[in-house]
Amino acid sequence: MSSHLIFMIESGKMLDLVKHHIKEVRRVRNQSLSLMRELGVDECWQSERNGVVRRVHFGSKPRHPDFTIPKTGSSHPKRGTEWAKRFDMQVGYESPCDAIAEALNVPLSISYRSADGKGHGSRRFGIPLQECGFLYLSEKGPYALYVPDVEAEVASDIAKGYIVAEPAASFKPEFEGCRRITEAEWDFIVAEHNLKVEKAKSKRNAA
């Protein structure tokens, strides 16, 4: 199942949090670009959790001796080398999923048991590290966030005869400074934004 709910971020702590996240993403991106320039590479693979560089692609350029021979197109620093230390020294941004879940007390998993107590289980909502996240079209906004539809997941398990444990059982998706919208509304906002960008680009090209 694992569907999501989308909320426009309009004020309060979540507005501060998304702006801070964007600043951190910019900082980590600059950090990564600096490493890439020093290595002389044009492509890298970054951690989905915190954005730090994990692997690089040397392409036709000479491979630095501190890096492994690429098996799938990418190389990572060999253990104990100076570049391994440099990679370990990177400071990433906080996982947006963790930041949102902590700030809003959003459950990232659900635990349940059968009424007779003979069966039980648990599962994560969606893709690990991506159960929650920020949505934004530029550093200036608009800003939104998504969280798992915990209520729907709970209702689904109850309909199967399970008893759902807290905190998922009583979770309510109501967040100060955030307004719930549909996925169609967000898609419209994205399309409207892209149209404005294209019109501005055409205007500049015509000038």
C-alpha positions as CSV (number, residue, x, y, z in Angstrom):
1,M,0.0,0.0,0.0
2,S,2.3,2.8,1.3
3,S,0.8,6.0,-0.2
4,H,1.9,9.5,0.8
5,L,0.2,12.7,1.9
6,I,1.5,16.1,0.7
7,F,1.5,19.4,2.7
8,M,2.4,22.9,1.6
9,I,4.8,24.5,4.0
10,E,3.6,28.0,4.8
11,S,5.0,29.0,8.2
12,G,6.4,27.8,11.5
13,K,9.1,25.4,12.4
14,M,8.8,23.4,9.1
15,L,9.4,26.5,7.1
16,D,12.6,27.1,9.1
17,L,13.5,23.4,8.7
18,V,13.1,23.3,4.9
19,K,15.1,26.5,4.5
20,H,17.9,25.2,6.7
21,H,17.9,21.9,4.7
22,I,18.3,23.8,1.4
23,K,21.2,25.7,2.8
24,E,22.8,22.5,3.9
25,V,22.2,20.8,0.6
26,R,24.0,23.8,-1.1
27,R,26.9,23.5,1.4
28,V,27.3,19.8,0.8
29,R,27.0,20.3,-3.0
30,N,29.9,22.8,-2.9
31,Q,31.9,20.4,-0.7
32,S,31.4,17.7,-3.3
33,L,32.3,19.9,-6.2
34,S,35.5,20.9,-4.4
35,L,36.5,17.2,-4.0
36,M,35.6,16.5,-7.6
37,R,37.7,19.4,-8.9
38,E,40.6,18.3,-6.8
39,L,40.4,14.7,-8.2
40,G,39.7,15.9,-11.7
41,V,36.5,14.0,-12.2
42,D,33.1,15.1,-13.6
43,E,30.8,12.5,-12.2
44,C,30.2,11.2,-8.7
45,W,27.7,9.1,-6.7
46,Q,26.4,10.6,-3.5
47,S,24.7,9.2,-0.4
48,E,20.9,9.3,-0.5
49,R,20.9,9.8,3.2
50,N,23.3,12.8,3.6
51,G,24.6,13.8,0.2
52,V,28.3,13.1,0.8
53,V,30.4,11.6,-2.1
54,R,30.8,7.9,-1.9
55,R,32.2,7.0,-5.3
56,V,33.6,8.8,-8.4
57,H,34.0,8.1,-12.1
58,F,37.3,8.8,-13.7
59,G,36.2,8.1,-17.2
60,S,39.1,8.4,-19.7
61,K,41.2,10.3,-17.1
62,P,44.0,8.5,-15.2
63,R,42.7,6.8,-12.1
64,H,44.2,8.2,-8.8
65,P,46.2,5.4,-7.2
66,D,44.3,5.8,-3.9
67,F,41.1,4.6,-5.7
68,T,39.9,1.1,-6.6
69,I,39.8,-0.3,-10.1
70,P,36.2,0.4,-11.3
71,K,34.1,-2.7,-11.7
72,T,30.8,-1.0,-12.5
73,G,32.1,2.3,-13.8
74,S,32.8,3.8,-10.4
75,S,35.7,3.8,-7.9
76,H,35.9,4.4,-4.2
77,P,39.0,5.2,-2.0
78,K,41.0,2.2,-0.9
79,R,41.1,1.7,2.9
80,G,43.8,3.5,4.8
81,T,44.6,5.9,2.0
82,E,44.6,9.7,2.4
83,W,41.6,10.0,0.1
84,A,39.7,7.5,2.3
85,K,40.4,9.8,5.2
86,R,39.3,12.8,3.1
87,F,36.0,11.1,2.2
88,D,35.4,10.2,5.8
89,M,35.9,13.8,6.8
90,Q,33.0,15.0,4.7
91,V,30.1,16.5,6.7
92,G,26.8,15.7,5.2
93,Y,23.4,17.2,5.8
94,E,20.8,15.6,8.1
95,S,18.6,13.1,6.4
96,P,15.4,15.1,5.5
97,C,13.4,11.9,6.3
98,D,14.8,11.8,9.8
99,A,14.5,15.5,10.3
100,I,10.8,15.6,9.3
101,A,9.9,12.4,11.2
102,E,11.5,13.8,14.4
103,A,10.0,17.3,14.1
104,L,6.5,16.1,13.4
105,N,6.6,12.8,15.3
106,V,5.7,10.9,12.1
107,P,5.8,7.1,12.5
108,L,8.0,5.4,9.8
109,S,6.8,1.9,10.5
110,I,3.8,0.1,11.8
111,S,3.5,-2.9,14.2
112,Y,0.5,-5.1,14.5
113,R,-0.8,-8.3,16.0
114,S,-3.8,-10.6,15.5
115,A,-6.7,-10.4,17.9
116,D,-5.9,-13.9,19.2
117,G,-2.3,-13.0,19.8
118,K,-1.0,-15.8,17.6
119,G,0.3,-13.6,14.8
120,H,2.2,-10.4,14.7
121,G,4.5,-8.4,12.4
122,S,5.8,-5.0,11.5
123,R,6.9,-3.1,8.3
124,R,8.4,0.2,7.2
125,F,6.4,2.7,5.2
126,G,7.7,2.9,1.6
127,I,11.3,3.1,0.7
128,P,13.8,3.3,3.7
129,L,15.2,6.8,4.1
130,Q,12.6,8.1,1.8
131,E,9.4,7.6,3.8
132,C,9.3,11.4,4.4
133,G,10.8,14.2,2.3
134,F,10.8,17.8,1.1
135,L,9.5,19.0,-2.2
136,Y,10.6,22.4,-3.6
137,L,11.0,23.9,-7.0
138,S,13.7,26.4,-6.2
139,E,15.6,27.7,-3.1
140,K,12.9,30.4,-2.9
141,G,10.0,27.9,-2.9
142,P,7.3,27.0,-3.0
143,Y,8.0,24.4,-0.4
144,A,6.1,21.2,0.5
145,L,6.7,18.0,2.3
146,Y,5.4,14.4,2.1
147,V,4.8,11.9,4.8
148,P,3.4,8.3,4.7
149,D,-0.4,8.0,4.8
150,V,-0.3,6.3,8.3
151,E,-4.0,6.5,8.8
152,A,-4.7,4.5,5.6
153,E,-2.1,1.9,6.6
154,V,-3.7,1.5,10.0
155,A,-7.2,1.2,8.5
156,S,-5.9,-1.4,6.1
157,D,-4.5,-3.5,8.9
158,I,-7.6,-3.1,11.1
159,A,-9.7,-4.2,8.2
160,K,-7.7,-7.4,8.1
161,G,-8.5,-8.0,11.8
162,Y,-5.2,-6.8,13.3
163,I,-4.6,-4.7,16.3
164,V,-2.2,-1.9,15.5
165,A,0.3,-0.6,18.1
166,E,1.2,3.0,19.0
167,P,2.4,5.4,17.8
168,A,0.9,4.6,14.4
169,A,-2.5,3.6,15.8
170,S,-3.5,7.2,16.9
171,F,-1.3,9.3,14.6
172,K,-3.1,12.3,13.0
173,P,-1.5,14.1,10.0
174,E,-2.1,17.6,11.3
175,F,0.9,19.9,11.3
176,E,1.1,23.6,12.4
177,G,2.0,25.9,9.5
178,C,1.4,23.1,6.9
179,R,-1.7,22.8,4.6
180,R,-2.6,19.5,3.1
181,I,-3.0,19.4,-0.7
182,T,-3.6,16.6,-3.2
183,E,-1.0,15.2,-5.5
184,A,-2.9,16.8,-8.4
185,E,-2.6,20.2,-6.8
186,W,1.2,19.8,-6.4
187,D,1.5,18.6,-10.0
188,F,-0.4,21.8,-11.0
189,I,2.0,24.0,-9.0
190,V,5.0,22.2,-10.6
191,A,3.5,22.7,-14.1
192,E,2.7,26.4,-13.4
193,H,6.3,27.0,-12.1
194,N,7.8,25.3,-15.2
195,L,5.7,27.4,-17.5
196,K,6.9,30.6,-15.8
197,V,10.5,29.4,-16.2
198,E,10.0,28.7,-19.9
199,K,8.3,32.0,-20.5
200,A,11.1,33.9,-18.8
201,K,13.7,31.9,-20.8
202,S,12.0,32.7,-24.1
203,K,11.8,36.4,-23.1
204,R,15.5,36.5,-22.4
205,N,16.3,34.7,-25.7
206,A,14.1,37.2,-27.6
207,A,15.7,40.2,-26.1
